[in-house]
Amino acid sequence: ARGHEPEPEPLDLERALMGRLRTETKRDGVWNVQPQAASSAVKSYLCPGCGIEIAPGTAHLVAWRTDGIMGEAEDLAARRHWHTHCWKIRV
């Protein structure tokens, strides 16, 4: 006879959906965009879109250029944290 198998841990849907790197084309170039889950947001950042703080514990996006002229390392070093809404309305 089989023993009891442990219950699987419930899927953390927010964690599963967040963190997926994608690229987006904006008027000023191509950007890497990576969602940051609220549970992973442990520092505060200043959103370049609105100039308002993104408080710890707030889900948001991290964006950096994919096509900068200084190279990949410089692009990654210049990444910025955006409110999701501010990034969406950015042209």
Secondary structure as GFF3:
##gff-version 3
##sequence-region A 1 91
A	DSSP	alpha_helix	13	17	.	.	.	ID=ss1
A	DSSP	beta_strand	22	26	.	.	.	ID=ss2
A	DSSP	beta_strand	29	36	.	.	.	ID=ss3
A	DSSP	three_ten_helix	38	40	.	.	.	ID=ss4
A	DSSP	beta_strand	45	46	.	.	.	ID=ss5
A	DSSP	beta_strand	53	54	.	.	.	ID=ss6
A	DSSP	beta_strand	60	65	.	.	.	ID=ss7
A	DSSP	alpha_helix	72	77	.	.	.	ID=ss8
A	DSSP	beta_strand	80	82	.	.	.	ID=ss9
A	DSSP	alpha_helix	84	89	.	.	.	ID=ss10
###
